[in-house]
Amino acid sequence: MKFTATAGLLASVALWTTAAQAEETVLSALPEQVTAWVENFNPFNQTTAAPSVMHFMYEPLIIFNALDGGKPIYRLANAFEYSDDLSSITVTLRDGVQWSDGEAFTADDVVKSFDLALSDPALDSVGMAQMLSGVEKLDEMTVKFNLSTPSSQAMYQIVRVPIVPEHVWSNVSDPVTFTNPDPVGSGPLTEIRRFTPQEYIQCRNDNYWDAESLKVDCMRFPQIANNDQALAAAANGELDWMGSFLPDIDNTFVAKDPEHHSYWLPAGSLVAFYMNFEAKEAGDKEAVNNVAFRRAVSMAFDREAMVEIAGYGYPTINQYPSGLGRAYHAWNNPEVEDKFGAFTQYDIEGAKAQLAEAGFKDIDGDGFVETPSGEQIDIEVIVPNGWTDWVNSSQIAVEGLNAAGIKANVSTPESAIWTEKLIKGDYDMAINSVRVGATPFNQYLDSLHEINQAKSRFAASRYYNEELSDLLDAFTQTSDTDKQMAIMSDVQEIVGEDMPLAYVFNNPRWYQYNTKRFEGFFNADNPVANPVVHKTNPARLIHLLNLRPVE
């Protein structure tokens, strides 16, 4: 059954919030587009868990503020210190924190959380098994993380592991399939007041340690399936905080209520087409593992059309063979551009030449090439249903591939299925994003380091390069900027030559807000932290604590 955003949201508001809003402040947010919510509150789950579980229900140890030079904002922890040789990190926990059931938060909870992550690859989306040799409890409020390899960057990864209560999770027989139906959390909003596939309400934790900062009593998460429905709801003023691609945003959103409807689109994630080096079909796998094919794929992409037509000009084109992007131009190795820059230019004839020179040719006369060994190539490009800017970008990509003689088509699974396919390697090619940080290190670590391959959707290519991984490890073992620059130049050389991903553009951070009911939203004049409400952004917790109901 199709969901009509306007009717569905208004009916839901009428049913639930009429009485509640007389006493409670309820903020409506859209962190994710889905066809139905799944009642899963397991913070280790990457596919079906509700998007408000991390950060709002389970608070992190520390939030590193990317918009403030990576400055730490302490939450469950209040200090951390590296050993002199960078082989361990001692973390001091915050006193006086309680779980939502009233139990005290202690070092036992942190140790248990990391024991879980280390116990099963399905729970270890951050690569802790390779990073840590162990986690020690030094006393009730102090833990020590022992690193397998010295690393000046380890804490940035460690804080991405969810911290769960030992007294609950020690009794869970299968933490992978556990849906956590009665969640006990540490964050500001832990009570699930209402849950249906079309809407859920998450409310205040009465034992929250930072309750004085929390002025929002509940958050309401309506089910919205695609960008068109998001636009309808946003234009009608039914959402307070969201982050979706809205075409012609000034006319379709702001103009509907210029006094209250606003947006801010700071630079954000890197977008690339991932090619699966372990594709299921023999021909697709052979093709992807041939660098000439990967270069031809990149040359078949009309990046300008993706930015201007599919993205309405909001993204920033990325034609760096290293994938750096303009935000990191200060790190750029110009030799990499000189050697490999031609492979990121839109050039159908050049793509055909790459294929022909490498032995790809049309054997059966259908207009599409086969591999040098004669195997069929049939590339399916997967993109989440309803993500219209990415769907249109993928269609532009497929048009270019077909024009170059590569048989390809677009498939649009639901976002949870798309994520699962990426993690399991059940795909040929996919448009995907890569998280960025204060330096280029994070985007390379998350997407290309061997330790992360097949652990998350960000490292789904199954590209294994020991030399590249060693360089990234070396980057973490020095804080000398000149040495880091030299290492990053070598990283770019490998990425530019191998082209494991076909980088296309950098998205803005999609973020829209409505000040009719709440104020304190981050914006260009108040750029406190990353403003988006998406589940991958821990700074959204700081944003929530900054919001106040309009008097």
KEMIDO-77144 format. One record per residue (C-alpha): residue number from 1; residue in three letters; x, y, z. Coordinates in nm, 3 decimals. Layout:
<nodes>
NODE|num|residu|u|v|w
NODE|NUM|ala|X|Y|Z
...
</nodes>
This chain:
<nodes>
NODE|num|residu|u|v|w
NODE|1|met|0.000|0.000|0.000
NODE|2|lys|0.136|0.341|-0.091
NODE|3|phe|0.197|0.583|0.191
NODE|4|thr|0.078|0.938|0.128
NODE|5|ala|0.307|1.158|0.332
NODE|6|thr|0.063|1.440|0.400
NODE|7|ala|-0.238|1.230|0.495
NODE|8|gly|-0.035|0.969|0.681
NODE|9|leu|0.161|1.214|0.890
NODE|10|leu|-0.132|1.436|0.979
NODE|11|ala|-0.346|1.140|1.078
NODE|12|ser|-0.065|1.008|1.293
NODE|13|val|-0.016|1.343|1.458
NODE|14|ala|-0.387|1.363|1.532
NODE|15|leu|-0.393|1.017|1.685
NODE|16|trp|-0.095|1.049|1.912
NODE|17|thr|0.036|1.397|1.970
NODE|18|thr|-0.284|1.595|2.033
NODE|19|ala|-0.304|1.500|2.398
NODE|20|ala|0.067|1.440|2.452
NODE|21|gln|0.182|1.776|2.323
NODE|22|ala|-0.018|1.951|2.590
NODE|23|glu|0.243|1.826|2.834
NODE|24|glu|0.539|1.705|2.626
NODE|25|thr|0.748|1.853|2.349
NODE|26|val|0.760|1.616|2.051
NODE|27|leu|1.006|1.672|1.768
NODE|28|ser|0.935|1.503|1.433
NODE|29|ala|1.248|1.385|1.253
NODE|30|leu|1.339|1.195|0.939
NODE|31|pro|1.680|1.027|0.976
NODE|32|glu|1.617|0.755|0.719
NODE|33|gln|1.377|0.661|0.440
NODE|34|val|1.217|0.316|0.464
NODE|35|thr|0.899|0.140|0.355
NODE|36|ala|0.839|0.013|0.708
NODE|37|trp|1.008|0.043|1.048
NODE|38|val|1.142|-0.278|1.202
NODE|39|glu|1.120|-0.316|1.581
NODE|40|asn|1.491|-0.377|1.634
NODE|41|phe|1.693|-0.180|1.891
NODE|42|asn|2.020|-0.373|1.872
NODE|43|pro|2.295|-0.109|1.831
NODE|44|phe|2.530|-0.365|1.674
NODE|45|asn|2.285|-0.432|1.391
NODE|46|gln|2.375|-0.246|1.069
NODE|47|thr|2.070|-0.323|0.858
NODE|48|thr|1.732|-0.319|1.031
NODE|49|ala|1.799|-0.146|1.365
NODE|50|ala|1.594|0.169|1.418
NODE|51|pro|1.797|0.477|1.314
NODE|52|ser|1.758|0.642|1.656
NODE|53|val|1.928|0.362|1.851
NODE|54|met|2.283|0.489|1.823
NODE|55|his|2.358|0.819|2.000
NODE|56|phe|2.002|0.889|2.119
NODE|57|met|1.955|0.556|2.300
NODE|58|tyr|2.318|0.450|2.341
NODE|59|glu|2.548|0.743|2.404
NODE|60|pro|2.909|0.725|2.279
NODE|61|leu|3.217|0.763|2.495
NODE|62|ile|3.332|1.070|2.303
NODE|63|ile|3.217|1.266|1.998
NODE|64|phe|3.498|1.410|1.787
NODE|65|asn|3.369|1.729|1.628
NODE|66|ala|3.473|1.732|1.261
NODE|67|leu|3.357|2.093|1.224
NODE|68|asp|3.589|2.201|1.505
NODE|69|gly|3.915|2.036|1.401
NODE|70|gly|3.824|1.702|1.559
NODE|71|lys|3.796|1.849|1.909
NODE|72|pro|3.661|1.590|2.158
NODE|73|ile|3.319|1.640|2.314
NODE|74|tyr|3.312|1.410|2.616
NODE|75|arg|3.002|1.205|2.689
NODE|76|leu|3.028|0.869|2.873
NODE|77|ala|3.400|0.933|2.904
NODE|78|asn|3.556|1.252|3.040
NODE|79|ala|3.922|1.198|2.948
NODE|80|phe|4.155|0.979|2.743
NODE|81|glu|4.532|0.953|2.718
NODE|82|tyr|4.765|0.769|2.481
NODE|83|ser|5.072|0.596|2.618
NODE|84|asp|5.403|0.749|2.509
NODE|85|asp|5.458|0.474|2.252
NODE|86|leu|5.094|0.496|2.121
NODE|87|ser|5.042|0.127|2.208
NODE|88|ser|4.753|0.182|2.452
NODE|89|ile|4.485|0.432|2.546
NODE|90|thr|4.358|0.487|2.900
NODE|91|val|4.003|0.618|2.918
NODE|92|thr|3.847|0.771|3.229
NODE|93|leu|3.470|0.729|3.248
NODE|94|arg|3.218|0.984|3.366
NODE|95|asp|3.103|0.949|3.727
NODE|96|gly|2.735|0.952|3.812
NODE|97|val|2.598|0.808|3.488
NODE|98|gln|2.308|0.566|3.520
NODE|99|trp|2.147|0.334|3.273
NODE|100|ser|1.780|0.399|3.204
NODE|101|asp|1.684|0.122|3.450
NODE|102|gly|1.875|0.298|3.731
NODE|103|glu|2.183|0.072|3.734
NODE|104|ala|2.519|0.251|3.757
NODE|105|phe|2.738|0.281|3.449
NODE|106|thr|3.088|0.137|3.512
NODE|107|ala|3.396|0.003|3.339
NODE|108|asp|3.232|-0.341|3.329
NODE|109|asp|2.988|-0.209|3.069
NODE|110|val|3.268|-0.084|2.845
NODE|111|val|3.463|-0.408|2.873
NODE|112|lys|3.151|-0.613|2.796
NODE|113|ser|3.070|-0.400|2.493
NODE|114|phe|3.413|-0.452|2.343
NODE|115|asp|3.413|-0.821|2.434
NODE|116|leu|3.098|-0.847|2.223
NODE|117|ala|3.255|-0.662|1.931
NODE|118|leu|3.564|-0.880|1.950
NODE|119|ser|3.369|-1.205|1.983
NODE|120|asp|3.195|-1.215|1.646
NODE|121|pro|3.272|-1.052|1.309
NODE|122|ala|2.899|-0.978|1.269
NODE|123|leu|2.920|-0.745|1.571
NODE|124|asp|3.250|-0.586|1.471
NODE|125|ser|3.165|-0.330|1.205
NODE|126|val|3.457|-0.106|1.306
NODE|127|gly|3.743|-0.359|1.280
NODE|128|met|3.821|-0.388|1.652
NODE|129|ala|3.948|-0.745|1.616
NODE|130|gln|4.246|-0.623|1.415
NODE|131|met|4.295|-0.300|1.611
NODE|132|leu|4.278|-0.422|1.971
NODE|133|ser|4.467|-0.694|2.153
NODE|134|gly|4.241|-0.649|2.454
NODE|135|val|4.047|-0.417|2.683
NODE|136|glu|4.130|-0.402|3.055
NODE|137|lys|3.933|-0.274|3.352
NODE|138|leu|4.180|-0.076|3.565
NODE|139|asp|3.919|0.027|3.821
NODE|140|glu|3.545|0.094|3.835
NODE|141|met|3.573|0.406|3.619
NODE|142|thr|3.888|0.346|3.412
NODE|143|val|3.955|0.120|3.115
NODE|144|lys|4.265|0.058|2.908
NODE|145|phe|4.257|-0.024|2.538
NODE|146|asn|4.563|-0.222|2.429
NODE|147|leu|4.635|-0.173|2.059
NODE|148|ser|4.765|-0.449|1.833
NODE|149|thr|4.967|-0.185|1.647
NODE|150|pro|5.053|0.163|1.779
NODE|151|ser|4.811|0.416|1.634
NODE|152|ser|4.752|0.786|1.682
NODE|153|gln|4.411|0.746|1.512
NODE|154|ala|4.270|0.453|1.712
NODE|155|met|4.044|0.653|1.942
NODE|156|tyr|3.845|0.782|1.645
NODE|157|gln|3.751|0.422|1.566
NODE|158|ile|3.704|0.300|1.923
NODE|159|val|3.432|0.556|1.998
NODE|160|arg|3.220|0.412|1.715
NODE|161|val|3.158|0.092|1.912
NODE|162|pro|2.823|0.105|2.097
NODE|163|ile|2.843|0.089|2.476
NODE|164|val|2.576|-0.142|2.619
NODE|165|pro|2.490|-0.244|2.979
NODE|166|glu|2.677|-0.552|3.100
NODE|167|his|2.396|-0.654|3.334
NODE|168|val|2.159|-0.687|3.035
NODE|169|trp|2.382|-0.813|2.756
NODE|170|ser|2.559|-1.077|2.964
NODE|171|asn|2.228|-1.265|2.958
NODE|172|val|2.179|-1.242|2.580
NODE|173|ser|2.236|-1.583|2.421
NODE|174|asp|2.274|-1.460|2.063
NODE|175|pro|2.371|-1.091|2.041
NODE|176|val|2.372|-1.104|1.660
NODE|177|thr|2.003|-1.186|1.621
NODE|178|phe|1.890|-1.017|1.944
NODE|179|thr|1.638|-0.740|1.869
NODE|180|asn|1.667|-0.582|2.216
NODE|181|pro|1.288|-0.546|2.263
NODE|182|asp|1.314|-0.374|2.603
NODE|183|pro|1.614|-0.148|2.554
NODE|184|val|1.814|-0.023|2.851
NODE|185|gly|2.026|0.268|2.735
NODE|186|ser|2.244|0.555|2.853
NODE|187|gly|2.132|0.827|2.613
NODE|188|pro|1.869|1.100|2.634
NODE|189|leu|1.584|0.908|2.471
NODE|190|thr|1.543|0.544|2.570
NODE|191|glu|1.169|0.482|2.619
NODE|192|ile|0.983|0.347|2.317
NODE|193|arg|0.642|0.496|2.376
NODE|194|arg|0.481|0.366|2.058
NODE|195|phe|0.599|0.148|1.771
NODE|196|thr|0.430|0.058|1.445
NODE|197|pro|0.572|-0.005|1.097
NODE|198|gln|0.449|0.343|1.001
NODE|199|glu|0.571|0.543|1.301
NODE|200|tyr|0.749|0.517|1.630
NODE|201|ile|0.792|0.750|1.927
NODE|202|gln|1.107|0.753|2.142
NODE|203|cys|1.095|0.948|2.470
NODE|204|arg|1.300|1.083|2.756
NODE|205|asn|1.529|0.874|2.976
NODE|206|asp|1.433|0.975|3.331
NODE|207|asn|1.781|0.876|3.453
NODE|208|tyr|1.976|1.066|3.187
NODE|209|trp|2.292|1.217|3.332
NODE|210|asp|2.268|1.534|3.119
NODE|211|ala|1.896|1.585|3.167
NODE|212|glu|1.943|1.955|3.233
NODE|213|ser|2.049|2.004|2.869
NODE|214|leu|1.760|1.803|2.725
NODE|215|lys|1.456|2.015|2.638
NODE|216|val|1.293|1.777|2.389
NODE|217|asp|1.072|1.519|2.559
NODE|218|cys|1.017|1.285|2.266
NODE|219|met|1.116|1.233|1.906
NODE|220|arg|0.866|1.107|1.652
NODE|221|phe|0.991|0.911|1.350
NODE|222|pro|0.735|0.882|1.069
NODE|223|gln|0.783|0.621|0.799
NODE|224|ile|0.861|0.790|0.468
NODE|225|ala|0.975|0.582|0.175
NODE|226|asn|1.141|0.819|-0.072
NODE|227|asn|1.256|1.172|-0.149
NODE|228|asp|0.924|1.271|-0.307
NODE|229|gln|0.732|1.183|0.008
NODE|230|ala|0.995|1.357|0.219
NODE|231|leu|0.951|1.672|0.012
NODE|232|ala|0.573|1.663|0.052
NODE|233|ala|0.598|1.625|0.430
NODE|234|ala|0.868|1.890|0.463
NODE|235|ala|0.686|2.141|0.244
NODE|236|asn|0.372|2.100|0.454
NODE|237|gly|0.565|2.172|0.774
NODE|238|glu|0.520|1.823|0.920
NODE|239|leu|0.890|1.762|0.990
NODE|240|asp|1.112|1.958|1.227
NODE|241|trp|1.452|1.802|1.148
NODE|242|met|1.540|1.604|0.839
NODE|243|gly|1.808|1.532|0.584
NODE|244|ser|1.694|1.442|0.234
NODE|245|phe|1.772|1.540|-0.121
NODE|246|leu|1.509|1.802|-0.208
NODE|247|pro|1.516|1.921|-0.570
NODE|248|asp|1.508|2.299|-0.629
NODE|249|ile|1.501|2.341|-0.253
NODE|250|asp|1.442|2.716|-0.243
NODE|251|asn|1.119|2.686|-0.440
NODE|252|thr|0.995|2.347|-0.325
NODE|253|phe|1.070|2.383|0.047
NODE|254|val|1.182|2.727|0.165
NODE|255|ala|0.921|2.920|-0.031
NODE|256|lys|0.638|2.723|0.136
NODE|257|asp|0.719|2.897|0.468
NODE|258|pro|1.012|3.139|0.430
NODE|259|glu|0.994|3.242|0.795
NODE|260|his|1.051|2.892|0.928
NODE|261|his|1.184|2.660|0.654
NODE|262|ser|1.562|2.661|0.624
NODE|263|tyr|1.854|2.443|0.518
NODE|264|trp|2.231|2.422|0.538
NODE|265|leu|2.439|2.203|0.310
NODE|266|pro|2.798|2.189|0.443
NODE|267|ala|3.047|1.968|0.260
NODE|268|gly|2.994|1.602|0.331
NODE|269|ser|3.055|1.244|0.225
NODE|270|leu|3.243|1.114|-0.076
NODE|271|val|3.029|0.924|-0.330
NODE|272|ala|3.172|0.649|-0.546
NODE|273|phe|3.069|0.348|-0.748
NODE|274|tyr|3.192|0.034|-0.577
NODE|275|met|3.289|-0.263|-0.792
NODE|276|asn|3.282|-0.604|-0.624
NODE|277|phe|3.618|-0.778|-0.668
NODE|278|glu|3.445|-1.100|-0.555
NODE|279|ala|3.137|-1.072|-0.778
NODE|280|lys|2.933|-1.394|-0.800
NODE|281|glu|2.929|-1.429|-1.180
NODE|282|ala|3.257|-1.537|-1.339
NODE|283|gly|3.249|-1.275|-1.614
NODE|284|asp|3.169|-0.989|-1.382
NODE|285|lys|3.443|-1.097|-1.142
NODE|286|glu|3.700|-1.129|-1.420
NODE|287|ala|3.607|-0.786|-1.551
NODE|288|val|3.623|-0.607|-1.217
NODE|289|asn|3.962|-0.758|-1.139
NODE|290|asn|4.104|-0.608|-1.459
NODE|291|val|4.230|-0.252|-1.403
NODE|292|ala|4.159|-0.157|-1.765
NODE|293|phe|3.794|-0.244|-1.709
NODE|294|arg|3.780|-0.035|-1.392
NODE|295|arg|3.936|0.257|-1.578
NODE|296|ala|3.688|0.218|-1.863
NODE|297|val|3.401|0.219|-1.611
NODE|298|ser|3.528|0.544|-1.464
NODE|299|met|3.570|0.704|-1.808
NODE|300|ala|3.211|0.610|-1.897
NODE|301|phe|3.072|0.819|-1.609
NODE|302|asp|2.944|1.166|-1.693
NODE|303|arg|3.018|1.320|-1.354
NODE|304|glu|2.904|1.666|-1.458
NODE|305|ala|2.561|1.530|-1.551
NODE|306|met|2.541|1.348|-1.218
NODE|307|val|2.611|1.671|-1.032
NODE|308|glu|2.407|1.914|-1.242
NODE|309|ile|2.114|1.698|-1.353
NODE|310|ala|2.076|1.426|-1.089
NODE|311|gly|2.201|1.643|-0.803
NODE|312|tyr|2.060|1.981|-0.909
NODE|313|gly|2.410|2.123|-0.870
NODE|314|tyr|2.429|2.057|-0.494
NODE|315|pro|2.718|1.804|-0.494
NODE|316|thr|3.077|1.891|-0.586
NODE|317|ile|3.230|1.702|-0.876
NODE|318|asn|3.521|1.475|-0.783
NODE|319|gln|3.761|1.399|-1.069
NODE|320|tyr|4.063|1.329|-0.852
NODE|321|pro|4.199|0.984|-0.946
NODE|322|ser|4.289|0.951|-0.578
NODE|323|gly|3.933|1.041|-0.474
NODE|324|leu|4.062|1.320|-0.247
NODE|325|gly|3.808|1.583|-0.347
NODE|326|arg|3.843|1.960|-0.325
NODE|327|ala|3.815|1.969|0.053
NODE|328|tyr|4.148|1.786|0.079
NODE|329|his|4.328|1.953|-0.209
NODE|330|ala|4.608|2.060|0.027
NODE|331|trp|4.699|1.689|0.048
NODE|332|asn|4.694|1.637|-0.328
NODE|333|asn|4.981|1.462|-0.504
NODE|334|pro|4.991|1.633|-0.848
NODE|335|glu|5.192|1.347|-0.998
NODE|336|val|4.892|1.119|-0.945
NODE|337|glu|4.673|1.356|-1.144
NODE|338|asp|4.932|1.376|-1.421
NODE|339|lys|4.959|0.997|-1.448
NODE|340|phe|4.601|0.887|-1.398
NODE|341|gly|4.380|1.194|-1.436
NODE|342|ala|4.263|1.090|-1.783
NODE|343|phe|4.078|0.796|-1.631
NODE|344|thr|3.838|1.023|-1.439
NODE|345|gln|3.738|1.229|-1.744
NODE|346|tyr|3.415|1.151|-1.931
NODE|347|asp|3.541|0.987|-2.250
NODE|348|ile|3.334|0.711|-2.410
NODE|349|glu|3.578|0.657|-2.695
NODE|350|gly|3.864|0.642|-2.446
NODE|351|ala|3.670|0.384|-2.243
NODE|352|lys|3.619|0.172|-2.555
NODE|353|ala|3.990|0.196|-2.631
NODE|354|gln|4.081|0.082|-2.279
NODE|355|leu|3.856|-0.223|-2.317
NODE|356|ala|3.982|-0.312|-2.663
NODE|357|glu|4.347|-0.281|-2.565
NODE|358|ala|4.290|-0.514|-2.270
NODE|359|gly|4.123|-0.781|-2.486
NODE|360|phe|3.755|-0.710|-2.411
NODE|361|lys|3.553|-0.756|-2.731
NODE|362|asp|3.201|-0.823|-2.852
NODE|363|ile|3.206|-1.192|-2.938
NODE|364|asp|2.834|-1.261|-2.987
NODE|365|gly|2.747|-0.942|-3.172
NODE|366|asp|2.498|-0.806|-2.916
NODE|367|gly|2.678|-0.473|-2.888
NODE|368|phe|2.837|-0.551|-2.551
NODE|369|val|3.186|-0.681|-2.481
NODE|370|glu|3.282|-1.009|-2.323
NODE|371|thr|3.590|-1.062|-2.106
NODE|372|pro|3.928|-1.153|-2.255
NODE|373|ser|3.852|-1.518|-2.170
NODE|374|gly|3.512|-1.498|-2.342
NODE|375|glu|3.288|-1.475|-2.034
NODE|376|gln|2.964|-1.273|-2.039
NODE|377|ile|2.953|-0.942|-1.851
NODE|378|asp|2.620|-0.825|-1.709
NODE|379|ile|2.664|-0.559|-1.442
NODE|380|glu|2.376|-0.482|-1.208
NODE|381|val|2.417|-0.146|-1.035
NODE|382|ile|2.228|-0.138|-0.705
NODE|383|val|2.098|0.182|-0.547
NODE|384|pro|1.845|0.230|-0.263
NODE|385|asn|1.489|0.272|-0.380
NODE|386|gly|1.359|0.627|-0.339
NODE|387|trp|1.701|0.793|-0.316
NODE|388|thr|1.619|0.987|-0.630
NODE|389|asp|1.947|1.173|-0.671
NODE|390|trp|2.145|0.849|-0.647
NODE|391|val|1.897|0.659|-0.864
NODE|392|asn|1.931|0.923|-1.134
NODE|393|ser|2.310|0.923|-1.098
NODE|394|ser|2.310|0.545|-1.139
NODE|395|gln|2.095|0.571|-1.449
NODE|396|ile|2.342|0.821|-1.596
NODE|397|ala|2.623|0.579|-1.507
NODE|398|val|2.447|0.287|-1.678
NODE|399|glu|2.383|0.493|-1.992
NODE|400|gly|2.755|0.562|-2.010
NODE|401|leu|2.849|0.200|-1.947
NODE|402|asn|2.615|0.078|-2.219
NODE|403|ala|2.751|0.340|-2.461
NODE|404|ala|3.102|0.214|-2.390
NODE|405|gly|2.994|-0.143|-2.467
NODE|406|ile|2.951|-0.268|-2.110
NODE|407|lys|2.617|-0.437|-2.046
NODE|408|ala|2.463|-0.290|-1.730
NODE|409|asn|2.130|-0.209|-1.567
NODE|410|val|2.000|-0.040|-1.251
NODE|411|ser|1.832|-0.225|-0.962
NODE|412|thr|1.663|-0.042|-0.672
NODE|413|pro|1.631|-0.261|-0.360
NODE|414|glu|1.514|-0.120|-0.027
NODE|415|ser|1.793|0.052|0.166
NODE|416|ala|1.821|-0.226|0.426
NODE|417|ile|1.853|-0.489|0.151
NODE|418|trp|2.105|-0.271|-0.035
NODE|419|thr|2.313|-0.247|0.284
NODE|420|glu|2.292|-0.622|0.339
NODE|421|lys|2.398|-0.694|-0.019
NODE|422|leu|2.700|-0.468|0.018
NODE|423|ile|2.810|-0.629|0.344
NODE|424|lys|2.757|-0.983|0.213
NODE|425|gly|2.913|-0.913|-0.126
NODE|426|asp|2.597|-1.004|-0.313
NODE|427|tyr|2.626|-0.739|-0.584
NODE|428|asp|2.824|-0.640|-0.895
NODE|429|met|2.838|-0.262|-0.866
NODE|430|ala|2.678|-0.012|-0.630
NODE|431|ile|2.668|0.359|-0.573
NODE|432|asn|2.777|0.420|-0.216
NODE|433|ser|2.920|0.685|0.012
NODE|434|val|3.235|0.708|0.221
NODE|435|arg|3.259|0.894|0.550
NODE|436|val|3.510|1.178|0.565
NODE|437|gly|3.702|1.330|0.854
NODE|438|ala|3.954|1.599|0.939
NODE|439|thr|4.210|1.439|0.704
NODE|440|pro|4.178|1.202|0.404
NODE|441|phe|4.276|0.913|0.633
NODE|442|asn|3.922|0.821|0.737
NODE|443|gln|3.781|0.782|0.389
NODE|444|tyr|4.068|0.554|0.287
NODE|445|leu|4.057|0.359|0.613
NODE|446|asp|3.684|0.298|0.601
NODE|447|ser|3.669|0.197|0.235
NODE|448|leu|4.004|0.042|0.139
NODE|449|his|4.195|-0.091|0.441
NODE|450|glu|4.212|-0.470|0.449
NODE|451|ile|4.093|-0.492|0.811
NODE|452|asn|3.758|-0.338|0.721
NODE|453|gln|3.674|-0.529|0.404
NODE|454|ala|3.330|-0.695|0.424
NODE|455|lys|3.274|-0.552|0.773
NODE|456|ser|3.040|-0.270|0.669
NODE|457|arg|2.881|-0.119|0.361
NODE|458|phe|3.165|0.135|0.344
NODE|459|ala|3.422|-0.140|0.275
NODE|460|ala|3.222|-0.357|0.040
NODE|461|ser|3.454|-0.377|-0.262
NODE|462|arg|3.661|-0.669|-0.125
NODE|463|tyr|3.973|-0.495|-0.251
NODE|464|tyr|4.280|-0.624|-0.066
NODE|465|asn|4.610|-0.440|-0.098
NODE|466|glu|4.865|-0.507|0.174
NODE|467|glu|5.093|-0.221|0.070
NODE|468|leu|4.809|0.029|0.091
NODE|469|ser|4.699|-0.104|0.429
NODE|470|asp|5.056|-0.083|0.561
NODE|471|leu|5.078|0.281|0.450
NODE|472|leu|4.751|0.363|0.628
NODE|473|asp|4.885|0.192|0.939
NODE|474|ala|5.205|0.396|0.912
NODE|475|phe|4.998|0.715|0.895
NODE|476|thr|4.860|0.633|1.239
NODE|477|gln|5.204|0.585|1.391
NODE|478|thr|5.323|0.942|1.353
NODE|479|ser|5.182|1.281|1.439
NODE|480|asp|5.441|1.458|1.221
NODE|481|thr|5.244|1.643|0.951
NODE|482|asp|5.524|1.626|0.693
NODE|483|lys|5.553|1.249|0.737
NODE|484|gln|5.176|1.211|0.716
NODE|485|met|5.172|1.416|0.394
NODE|486|ala|5.442|1.193|0.242
NODE|487|ile|5.254|0.877|0.340
NODE|488|met|4.930|1.014|0.198
NODE|489|ser|5.105|1.092|-0.132
NODE|490|asp|5.206|0.726|-0.157
NODE|491|val|4.849|0.619|-0.073
NODE|492|gln|4.720|0.836|-0.356
NODE|493|glu|4.968|0.677|-0.597
NODE|494|ile|4.828|0.330|-0.528
NODE|495|val|4.464|0.439|-0.538
NODE|496|gly|4.515|0.638|-0.857
NODE|497|glu|4.687|0.348|-1.032
NODE|498|asp|4.456|0.070|-0.911
NODE|499|met|4.127|0.264|-0.918
NODE|500|pro|3.952|0.026|-0.674
NODE|501|leu|3.656|0.267|-0.659
NODE|502|ala|3.520|0.502|-0.924
NODE|503|tyr|3.483|0.832|-0.738
NODE|504|val|3.224|1.070|-0.883
NODE|505|phe|3.130|1.354|-0.646
NODE|506|asn|3.114|1.477|-0.289
NODE|507|asn|2.768|1.514|-0.147
NODE|508|pro|2.674|1.802|0.074
NODE|509|arg|2.549|1.705|0.416
NODE|510|trp|2.174|1.690|0.353
NODE|511|tyr|2.005|1.892|0.625
NODE|512|gln|1.677|2.082|0.645
NODE|513|tyr|1.494|2.221|0.946
NODE|514|asn|1.173|2.396|1.050
NODE|515|thr|1.186|2.659|1.327
NODE|516|lys|0.810|2.685|1.379
NODE|517|arg|0.807|2.455|1.683
NODE|518|phe|1.176|2.433|1.786
NODE|519|glu|1.476|2.664|1.783
NODE|520|gly|1.851|2.622|1.831
NODE|521|phe|1.916|2.441|1.505
NODE|522|phe|2.273|2.447|1.379
NODE|523|asn|2.328|2.648|1.062
NODE|524|ala|2.590|2.851|0.874
NODE|525|asp|2.563|3.125|1.138
NODE|526|asn|2.572|2.872|1.422
NODE|527|pro|2.804|2.598|1.287
NODE|528|val|2.852|2.409|1.613
NODE|529|ala|2.880|2.058|1.467
NODE|530|asn|2.766|1.832|1.184
NODE|531|pro|2.392|1.911|1.174
NODE|532|val|2.245|1.604|1.002
NODE|533|val|2.006|1.368|1.177
NODE|534|his|2.130|1.057|0.992
NODE|535|lys|2.225|0.756|1.205
NODE|536|thr|2.595|0.768|1.107
NODE|537|asn|2.643|1.113|1.264
NODE|538|pro|2.721|1.103|1.638
NODE|539|ala|2.718|1.485|1.656
NODE|540|arg|2.341|1.474|1.613
NODE|541|leu|2.329|1.407|1.989
NODE|542|ile|2.488|1.748|2.052
NODE|543|his|2.239|1.899|1.810
NODE|544|leu|1.943|1.745|1.992
NODE|545|leu|2.067|1.885|2.323
NODE|546|asn|2.087|2.230|2.164
NODE|547|leu|1.720|2.234|2.058
NODE|548|arg|1.449|2.416|2.254
NODE|549|pro|1.074|2.441|2.203
NODE|550|val|0.963|2.780|2.078
NODE|551|glu|0.791|2.966|2.361
</nodes>
